[in-house]
Amino acid sequence: MDFGAIAQLVERLNGIQEVSGSTPLSSTIPLNWMDKAPGVTASEGVRLAAAFAFAARAHVDQRRKGARQEPYLNHLAEVADLAARASGGADIDLIIAALLHDAVEDTPVTPAELEAAFGPRVAALVAEVTDDKTLSESERKRAQVAHAATLSPEARILKLADKISNVRDMAHSPPSGWSVARRAAYLAWAREVVEVCRPASPVLGELFDAIAAEASRGLEA
């Protein structure tokens, strides 16, 4: 995960405020969110560490599709980091679900195993953002847009964080063989999903806009 790049984006967006106009981004998404998270107990810290280890084992053989072939865990950690900042670190289940959001979709892990290990709410959040792999890729993309409006606010935060990470990676390390047209189509689709989800976290929506603009400029270069 490129912590430096994310930190620079947060710094660039420090003037952006929530829709209410009351909370600056630097307060809403602190870089040291764990230090400021209200009510995070030792047992929740253990759950978070267990989820990280669980995700590492589940995705051990996976790499990102980009030219750099980063470990897949980098993506999961970035999504969890963004979800944590968006929630002020107060929702441990959301952060755990972010670490595990692709576990059912992309590995042999089952919903029942997630529920047994991390509880019904984590399993339910992961289920909300899990694609139906029996559908074709184009059908899954259409379903994501249509389904986004039915997601809980927490699941929409997961979608926002996921799209931020994916678009950032596509811009900096595009998958081998992806033409400019295919990357442009992915960016357009990601924007569709984000438009539905952004009310759940206007700050993440603004962060996506900055990263998408950077990706768009790269396509035009």
N, C-alpha and C positions, 0 to 999 in steps of 0.2 A: 504494500500500500504506500502511496506517495503522500506521506503525512505533510511534507513541506508544501506540496501543491495545494492540498486542501486548506492548510492553514493560511496560505496566501489568498485563496479565494474567500475564506471567511473574513480576512482582514479587509479585502477589497469591498466586501458587502456589509461592512460594519454599519454603514449609514442606513441600511434597509431595516424597516420595522415591520412588526406583525400588522395584520389588517387593522387591529385595534389602535395602532400607532403608539402603543405604550411601552413596548419592550424592544430595545435594540438587539440586533443579531448577536453582538458579542456577549450579551447576557443570556439570550435564548439558547445559543449553542456554544457554551464555553469549552475551550480546549481541555480544561481540567475538569470535565463534567463529573468524574468519579469522586473528586474531592468535595464537590458541592451537592452531590445527589442526596436528597433528603431521605432519611429512613433506610438507607442501604445497610443491611445487617451483615454480620460475618457469614451467616448461613446463605444469604443471597450471593455473596461473593463466591462461596463454594459452588453454588449452582451455576454461576456464570463461568467459572473456570471449568466445571464439568462439561458445560455446553461447548466450550472452545475445544476441549479434548475430544468430545464426541464428534464435532464437525471435522476435526483434523483426521480422525480415524475413518469417518464415512467417506471423505473426499480425498483420501491419501493418494490415489492414483490419477487424480484429475488435474488437468492444467487448463489455463485460460486459452481461448482460441487465438489470441493475438500472436504476433511475431516473436514476442519475448517469452511466450510460454510460461507465464507466471504461475506459481502454485495456486490452485483454485481457492485455497484458504485465504489468500490475500483479498479476494473479492468479498468473501463472507465477513472478514474482519472489517473491511471498509463499510459495508452495509450496516453492520452492527454499530460501528463508530458513529455513522450518520444518524441512525435511529436513536442512539443514546443522546446525542446532542439535541436532536429535535424534541425529545421528551424531557430534557433536563436531567437525564439519568435516573428519573424517578420510577420508570416502568421496567423492572428487571425482566419480566416475561417478554416484553417487546424486544429487548436487546437479545435475549436468548433465541427468540423466534427468528431474529435477523441472522444470527449465526447459523441457524438450521433451516433457513427458508428454502433451500434447494435440496434438502436431504431426501425427501420423499420423491421428488420429481426426478432426481438425477442419480440416486443410489438405491441399493436394496432396502434401505431403512423403511419401516412401515409406520403409518400413523399410530398404531397401537404401541409400538416401541417408543415413539416420541412421548406419548401420553404417560406411559409407565415411568419414563426417565425424568420428564420435566413438567408433567401435569397437563390437565385438559385444556387450559387456556393457551399454552404454547402450541399444543397440537392443533388447536382450532385456528390459530393465527397462521400457522404454516399451511394448513389445508386451504385457507382462503386464497393464498397466493401460489398454490401449486397448479400448474397447467395439466390438462388432460393429454397425456402423451399418446393416446389412441387417435388423436386428431392430427391432421397434417400441420406442417409449420405455419402455413398461411391461415388455416382455420384457427390455430392456437392464437395467432396474433389478433385476428378479428375478435375472438372470444375474450381476450384480455381487455380490449377496449370496451366491449359491451358489458363485461362483468365488473369493470372498475367502479361503476356507479353503485353497485350493490355491496361493496366492501365496507368493513368497519373502518373507522378513522385510523385505528392502529395498523390495519392491513394496508391502508392507503399510504401510510408513512413507509412501510416496508417497500411498497412499489416505487415510491419516489426515490428512496435510497438506492434501490436496485438499479433504477434507470440512470441515476447520477453516476454510479460506478460503471455501468456498462457503456454509457456514452463517453465517459472519460477514457476508458480503456480503448474503445474503438478509435477515438481521436489520436491517442498516443501510441497505440500498438494494434492496428487493425488486423483482423484475421487474414491469414494468407489467402490470396485469391479473391478477396472481396474487391469488386470494382468500385469506382467512385459512385456509380449509380446505385449499387446495392447499399453502400454506406449511407447515401442520402435517403434512401427508402427507409432504412432502419431508424435514422434520426427523425424522420417525419412521423413514423409510427410511435416512437418513444414519446414524442411531443403530444400525440393524441392521448396516450395513457396518462401522461403527467397532467394535462389540462383537467381531466376528471378528478385526479387525486390531489391536486395542489391545495384545495381548501383545508385539508387535514394538517398541512404544515406549510404556510406561505413562505417561510424561510427556506425550506428545502426546495420549494418551487422556484424561488429566486436563484438558489445555488444551481439548480438544473439549468435555468435559463442562461447563466453565465457559462457553464460548461458546454451547453448546446451551441451557444454562439461561437465559442472557440472551435468546436468541432466543425461547424458550418464554414468558418473561415478557412479551416484546413482543407475542406473539400474544394474550395474555390481557388486555392493556391496552385 
